[in-house]
Amino acid sequence: MASPLPFSAAPDGLRLAIRLVPKSAADRVVGMAEEDGGAMALKVAVRAPPHEGEANEALLRFVAGLLKLPRRDVTLARGATQRRKLVHIAGDPARLERLLSETLEPWLKRV
C-alpha cells in the first residue's frame, strides 16, 4: 500500500514528492495529488515558466521558504524536465518529518 504522506525518510534527510504547476498566478501549495500506484504528492504552483530551470529554482526557493530552511538544504533529486519532482531536504530525518507534518497539516487533513 502506498503512503498517504508525500514524503519519506532518506539517510541524510527527507524526500518530498511534488507535482509542479508552472506559470501560475501565484507561488502556493495547491493541495495533494494522487500519483500512479496510489502514492501522494504535494501539488505546488509557481509563477515561473518551465524554461531553462526557472520553475525548478522557483520550486526549491518556495519549499525552502515554506519550511523556513536555507535554500542550500533543498535540492532537486529527480524530475528536472518533468512535472513530477522528487525534492531532497537535507537534515535530521526525524526533525524534518515533524516539520513537514506540522507545515503540511492543512493539506494532509484533506486526504
Secondary structure as GFF3:
##gff-version 3
##sequence-region A 1 111
A	DSSP	beta_strand	7	10	.	.	.	ID=ss1
A	DSSP	beta_strand	13	21	.	.	.	ID=ss2
A	DSSP	beta_strand	28	34	.	.	.	ID=ss3
A	DSSP	three_ten_helix	36	38	.	.	.	ID=ss4
A	DSSP	beta_strand	40	45	.	.	.	ID=ss5
A	DSSP	alpha_helix	54	67	.	.	.	ID=ss6
A	DSSP	three_ten_helix	71	73	.	.	.	ID=ss7
A	DSSP	beta_strand	74	78	.	.	.	ID=ss8
A	DSSP	beta_strand	84	90	.	.	.	ID=ss9
A	DSSP	alpha_helix	93	103	.	.	.	ID=ss10
A	DSSP	alpha_helix	105	108	.	.	.	ID=ss11
###
